[in-house]
Amino acid sequence: MDESGQPRSGTGGADPTTGQSAPQRSPEDQPVAERAVTEESPKLPSKDEPEPEPEPGPEPEQRESEQVKSEQPESDQPRPQPEQPRSDQLLDERPEAPGPDRPQLRKDEPSRQAAEPPRTPASGGPAKPARTREPGGGLLMGRIFGVPIYVAPSWFLVAALITWVFGGQLDRVLPELGAARYLVSLFFAVAFYASVLVHELAHTVVALRYKLPVRRIQLQFFGGVSEIEKESETPGREFVLAFVGPLLSLVLAAVFYGGMYAVEPGTVPGVLIAGLMISNLIVAVFNLLPGLPLDGGRMLRAVVWKITGKPMTGTVAAAWVGRALAVCVLIGLPLLTQSGALGDTASDSVGMDTVTDALLAAILAAIIWTGAGNSLRMARLREHLPELRARTLTRRAVPVESHTPLSEALRRANEAGARALVVVDGHGDPTAVVREAAIVGVPEHRRPWVAVSGLAQDLTAGMRVSAELAGEELIDTLRATPATEYLVVEETGEIYGVLSTADVERAFVKAMARPN
């Protein structure tokens, strides 16, 4: 789609390819380019433009090229050459289509036919390969229900902090432990995060029950997160999905509370069970606070969504409540902890405890504030994702055979106003996509002797995408098979064009910049 709102022109308009070698044509015989295929393609000279003087000492292939130029007739009426578009305009400005629909490669031309790719029943697009492991997840600990469990590097910092703080408390309760109290504290830190993992597994099980894909579970600074790739379809499911986490934390707190009666108070097991009971109760209550990104915020979002019928309205309401909650945590948590000290009002108890409480409050407030902002951005993303359509972002392409010289392929593309090249075999079936970056790297004087096959990337199943893909489905398809260019085909298998990742990213940024 160009800036005027018109759909772009299609793949049609190119000369059909034959099984014979393409004739070599000099720059003087080439028409003026309507559009450059590549960002850095030098402009093609007019056929009437005077021949430039050869530079001294060219390499043999260059001298041979200039000799061919000198044998061509020159015109007596030179005309000025139109200005070549800048490289930063080539991707943004598209030739306007002559009609509402893009012309297709005709079925009666065998060289333009494409083999129909395997498609999934849901989208008609290409079958998706298994997702590869994404970097940045941390240390992989294993898989549960097929979902990978990662531990972020920040967890080790929190585990050390919990070990130090809880060890100090054990020194007052069980002074006879000595240095062994830190081993007990480390066990408590691991057990506490095992409880957090159970909390996140509750979200994961329900998400899988609702057929929502879960990318991973990550234990990190101040808790964990289940990365669910899609939103719930209804507000009721959203409410249940959010509520099961705090509910399971409350169940664990109740279980540890019952376990306190099975052990002797004042012992190591008694202190550990009591600490796990209190910590799970705090996790449950904290996550029930009605503000994003907490579970209570998602529950509030579901309620507002149900009332208004608009998920975006629910997200905005819960996100702003989350930001207000962050301010309350920043101010109220230090005051609450100081008032809970009761008789400890001496000046010597104010120093380190006050600094620690203020630092903890600032970290929690920052996490809640940024999480609420991220929720707003993700909601805007999902709202604008349907605007990303493969059909409107696809570049016009021309089919060429593998032995075609690059200069001849560019000439055909310039004549058709196309900006991409698709390599086809003798039957017209697409086999590869010529990489734009590779074309840029070939000097102009070398292009008559470079075949397009040496610049092409062979097509895999994941590099064939349906022209009907849009939104989240399009993003998921491209992410499953990373590449710079993709072949876009119709449901009938006909070539529609080439989709560049750079064009998708540019459209994505432009859509995100628009106000809701």
CORBELJO-V277784 format. One record per run of one state. SS is the DSSP state (@ for helix, = for strand, . for the rest). FROM is the first residue (numbers start at 1). TO is the last residue. If there is no record, write none. Layout:
SS	FROM	TO
SS	FROM	TO
This chain:
.	1	7
=	8	8
.	9	26
@	27	29
.	30	59
@	60	70
.	71	86
@	87	90
.	91	95
=	96	96
.	97	109
@	110	112
.	113	118
=	119	119
.	120	125
=	126	126
.	127	138
=	139	144
.	145	146
=	147	151
.	152	152
@	153	173
.	174	174
@	175	209
.	210	213
=	214	220
.	221	222
=	223	228
.	229	234
@	235	262
.	263	267
@	268	287
.	288	294
@	295	308
.	309	310
@	311	339
.	340	346
@	347	349
.	350	350
@	351	385
.	386	388
=	389	389
@	390	393
.	394	394
=	395	395
.	396	396
=	397	401
.	402	404
=	405	405
@	406	416
.	417	419
=	420	424
.	425	429
=	430	434
.	435	435
@	436	440
.	441	443
@	444	449
.	450	450
=	451	451
@	452	455
=	456	458
.	459	460
@	461	463
=	464	466
.	467	469
=	470	470
@	471	480
.	481	484
=	485	489
.	490	494
=	495	500
@	501	513
.	514	516
